[in-house]
Amino acid sequence: TERHAVAELLGGEGVEVVAVGTGEEAMAQLDGGRFDCIVLDLALPDRNGFTLLERLRADGRYQDVPVVVHTGKELTGPEETQLRRYADTIVVKGAGSPERLLDETTLHLHRRATALPGDRRQMLERLHDADDVLRDRTVLIVDDDVRNVFALTSALEVHGMRVRFAENGREGIEALRADPDVDLVLMDVMMPEMDGYETTTAIRAIDAFAQLPIIALTAKAMAGDRERSIASGASDYITKPVDLEQLVSLMRVWLYR
């Protein structure tokens, strides 16, 4: 079955996979053990996957456990927005989804790709040739901290990316209008005048940028920051100080779509 195929894909040395087929079985397992990552299909036979997600996030024990939604369901805009409030990543089932699913769970479980079995290591190498995914793509960094802009620019140019930057939200919007070929935005949320939340909301109000990947950068994981970032229209979220390897993986995921 597909469930067993996913379990086999994600299992291996140092990782124990528990696979269940219903929401009720999932809650029973979660009540009885400790898990470091959850992969959830929305199409469960006994309950709506959204309901299970809401229940997980309301349970203090699992608020910080990464959830990867693996779904074949065509998501509406409101559904995707709702999902992003609760899920860390959405992987839509398709030709490249096993690689993406393996990549995301490897990231969340802090596994070293070099320690994976040969066939799975090759899967990730193919995906990560996805420096191909980053090469010659344009990223706009909106951040008033020059040191941060410099560090990010240096790291991203190594991957062949073109980097533009703006010091505040208004300049960021102007930069996008001037260069609509920007492929992704890194948005600092704490800026004077027009903060990252307002700027993201304003960008999303422009039709041409409705689907533009925007990753919010916050100074620390303050309660409510994630929800506020997603509610303002951010595609994803990462905290400062930025883990560059994690950021690059996140950018690959959004540019791979």
C-alpha positions in Angstrom: 0.0 0.0 0.0 1.0 3.6 -0.3 1.3 3.9 3.5 3.8 1.1 3.6 5.7 2.6 0.6 6.0 6.0 2.5 7.1 4.2 5.7 9.8 2.3 3.8 10.9 5.6 2.1 11.3 7.5 5.3 12.6 4.7 7.6 16.2 3.6 8.1 19.0 3.8 10.6 18.1 5.8 13.6 14.5 6.4 12.5 11.5 4.4 13.7 8.4 4.9 11.6 4.9 4.2 13.0 2.3 4.0 10.2 -1.4 4.1 10.8 -4.5 4.4 8.5 -7.0 6.5 10.5 -7.1 9.7 12.5 -8.3 7.7 15.6 -5.3 5.3 15.3 -3.0 8.4 14.9 -4.4 10.0 18.1 -4.0 6.8 20.0 -0.3 6.5 19.0 0.3 10.2 19.8 -1.3 9.8 23.2 1.0 6.8 24.0 4.4 7.9 22.6 6.7 10.7 21.6 7.2 11.7 17.9 9.7 14.1 16.3 7.8 14.5 13.0 4.4 13.8 11.6 3.5 13.0 8.0 -0.2 13.5 7.4 -2.5 12.6 4.4 -5.6 14.8 4.5 -7.8 12.1 3.0 -8.4 9.9 6.1 -11.3 7.5 6.2 -12.7 8.5 9.6 -12.1 12.2 9.9 -11.0 15.3 8.1 -7.3 15.9 8.1 -7.8 19.6 8.9 -9.7 18.5 12.1 -6.8 16.3 13.1 -4.3 19.2 12.5 -6.3 21.6 14.7 -6.4 19.0 17.4 -2.7 18.5 17.2 -1.9 22.2 17.4 -4.3 22.6 20.4 -2.4 19.9 22.3 0.6 21.5 24.1 2.7 18.3 23.6 2.6 18.6 19.8 2.6 22.3 19.2 6.2 22.3 18.2 6.3 19.0 16.3 6.8 19.5 12.6 3.9 18.4 10.5 4.4 17.6 6.8 1.1 17.3 4.9 1.3 14.8 2.0 -1.8 15.1 0.0 -3.2 14.3 -3.5 -6.1 16.7 -2.8 -6.3 19.8 -5.0 -6.2 22.6 -2.5 -8.3 25.8 -2.7 -6.7 29.1 -1.8 -8.5 29.3 1.6 -7.6 25.6 2.3 -3.9 26.3 1.7 -4.0 29.3 3.9 -5.7 27.3 6.7 -3.2 24.5 6.2 -0.2 26.8 6.5 -1.4 27.9 9.9 -0.9 24.4 11.2 1.5 22.5 8.9 5.2 23.1 8.4 5.2 21.9 4.8 2.8 20.8 2.2 4.0 18.2 -0.3 1.5 17.6 -3.1 1.6 14.0 -4.4 3.0 13.7 -7.9 6.1 12.8 -9.9 8.6 14.5 -7.6 6.8 14.1 -4.3 8.8 11.1 -2.9 12.0 13.1 -3.2 10.4 16.2 -1.7 8.9 14.1 1.2 12.2 12.5 1.9 14.0 15.9 1.8 11.5 17.6 4.1 11.5 14.8 6.8 15.3 14.6 6.6 15.4 18.3 7.3 12.9 18.1 10.2 14.5 15.1 11.8 18.0 16.6 11.5 19.3 13.5 9.6 22.5 13.8 7.6 21.8 13.1 4.0 25.2 11.3 3.8 24.0 8.8 6.3 20.9 7.7 4.3 20.9 4.4 2.4 22.4 4.6 -1.1 19.2 4.7 -3.1 17.7 7.4 -0.9 20.9 9.4 -0.9 20.8 9.4 -4.7 17.2 10.6 -4.6 18.2 13.6 -2.6 21.3 14.3 -4.7 19.0 14.4 -7.8 16.7 16.9 -6.0 19.6 18.9 -4.7 21.1 19.2 -8.1 18.4 21.5 -7.5 21.2 24.0 -7.1 19.8 23.9 -10.6 16.6 25.0 -9.0 18.4 28.0 -7.4 20.8 28.9 -10.2 19.9 32.2 -12.0 16.8 32.7 -9.9 16.3 36.1 -8.4 15.6 36.7 -4.7 14.6 40.0 -3.1 15.7 40.5 0.5 13.6 43.1 2.4 15.6 43.8 5.6 16.8 47.0 7.4 19.8 45.1 9.0 22.7 45.6 6.5 24.8 42.9 8.2 22.0 40.4 7.8 21.5 41.3 4.1 25.3 40.9 3.5 25.4 37.5 5.1 22.4 36.2 3.2 23.6 37.7 -0.1 27.0 36.0 0.3 25.4 32.7 1.0 22.8 32.8 -1.8 25.3 34.0 -4.5 27.3 30.8 -3.8 24.3 28.9 -5.1 24.2 31.0 -8.3 21.3 33.2 -7.2 20.9 36.8 -8.2 20.1 39.0 -5.1 18.3 42.3 -4.9 17.6 44.0 -1.6 15.4 46.7 -0.1 15.8 48.4 3.3 12.1 48.8 4.1 8.7 47.6 3.1 7.9 50.5 0.7 11.2 50.0 -1.1 10.5 46.3 -1.3 7.2 46.9 -3.0 8.8 49.4 -5.4 11.6 46.9 -6.1 9.0 44.2 -7.0 7.1 46.5 -9.3 10.4 47.5 -11.0 11.6 43.9 -11.4 8.5 41.6 -11.6 10.9 38.7 -12.5 11.8 38.2 -8.8 11.2 34.5 -8.0 11.1 34.7 -4.2 11.1 37.2 -1.3 12.8 36.9 2.1 10.9 39.3 4.3 12.1 40.5 7.7 9.1 41.1 9.8 10.6 43.6 12.2 11.2 46.8 10.3 10.5 50.5 11.1 7.6 52.3 9.4 6.1 49.5 7.3 6.8 46.2 8.9 7.1 42.8 7.2 3.5 41.9 8.0 2.0 45.0 6.4 4.4 44.7 3.4 3.4 41.1 2.8 -0.3 42.0 2.9 0.3 44.8 0.5 2.2 42.5 -1.9 -0.5 39.9 -1.8 -3.0 42.6 -2.8 -1.2 43.0 -6.1 -2.6 40.3 -8.5 0.8 39.7 -10.2 2.3 38.6 -6.9 -0.6 36.5 -5.4 1.5 33.3 -5.8 5.0 34.7 -5.3 6.8 32.7 -2.6 7.5 34.9 0.5 9.5 33.5 3.4 9.1 35.5 6.6 12.2 36.1 8.8 11.7 36.8 12.5 14.2 37.7 15.1 13.1 35.0 17.5 10.3 32.4 17.7 7.9 34.6 19.6 4.4 33.2 20.3 2.0 34.1 17.5 4.7 35.2 15.0 4.2 32.1 12.8 0.4 32.6 12.8 0.7 36.3 12.1 3.2 35.8 9.3 1.0 33.2 7.6 -2.1 35.3 8.2 -0.5 38.3 6.5 0.2 36.1 3.4 3.7 34.7 3.9 4.2 31.3 2.2 6.6 30.1 5.0 8.5 31.1 8.0 12.1 30.8 9.4 13.6 32.3 12.6 16.8 34.4 13.0 19.6 33.7 13.5 19.0 32.0 10.1 20.3 28.5 9.7 21.5 28.9 6.1 21.3 25.2 5.2 17.7 25.1 6.4 16.9 28.4 4.5 18.4 27.0 1.3 16.4 23.8 1.6 13.2 25.8 2.2 13.9 28.0 -0.8 14.5 24.9 -3.0 11.1 23.5 -1.9 9.3 26.8 -2.9 11.2 27.2 -6.2 10.9 23.6 -7.1 7.1 23.9 -7.4 
